[in-house]
Amino acid sequence: MPILSYQRALNRALSAEMERDPAVCVFGEDIGVAVSNVTTGLLKRFGPERVIDMPISEQAFTSFATGAAMSGSRPVVEYQIPALLFLAFEQIANQAHKFSLMTGGQVKVPVTYLLPSSGSRVGWAGQHSDHPYSLFAHVGVKTVVPATPTDAYGLLVSAIRDDDPVIVFGPAGAVARRENVDFDALAPVPLGVSRVHRPGTDVTVVAVGHLVHDALAVAEELADTISVEVFDPRTLYPFDWTGLEASLERTGRLVVVDDSNRTCGIGGEILATAAEEMRLIAPPKRVTRPDGAVLPFARELDLALQPTRSQLRAAIETVAKGR
């Protein structure tokens, strides 16, 4: 069976949607030469009118994408570095996101914002290593974080077809992932629908993005003593609260592992909603980066600020003993 890599999955999704719909186009820096490997071959296949290299001004071409979407195109905007979203936040959250709401649905803004390598990468340091997905979930922008190549393909396809702005975070920690797949079976993955990667009866672990794979490894380590259910939300906004509630009906215990800063992070929102509305028989826990974490250049210090499997294992064992 063929092997599909995470980056190749994003490339196949872009290529398939550009082939299917001539309104789909791609904006970004160095996308003609495919510096991120996600736009490989697209310039040659679809030409410079649909694969458009932009100047180094994220604020400008993010706004340009909004206008193009309002005029009938379906732009996909690629950002090389997640911190560049801070520059473009106003254009996404206050402009593209609100046009449809403020016009009673008369104006659609179908833009997809793609981060093909978000979070920590070796030596990228403080200004390049953020996971700012909680910011966009907070303001109500549709936000997805695929953990696997097949989900990366399916969620990106659904994002491009959606009539609202959608931001897709491809975690750097997942980029090396590969799956054996039947290419003919690749299909869109609906936004707002979670995935249980491993069923369990004792503790639900909600893992965001690449941390799904860490959660699966820890669940296997604990299999003889604790039955861990690994829950992948896939979409952080809208979140699949119904799916999480069903999981907690089975387990009654919750741990969230999230590679973003602790304060106001998505992990805290998941714990709060579960505590308010769902069945919990023990106090929940979260494993995150520390408050206000800025990842340093030194690899050892970088790793020290990221959630670890040992931290996750300790949290699961503590929650499993709780009453």
Disulfide bonds with the S-S distance in Angstrom:
none
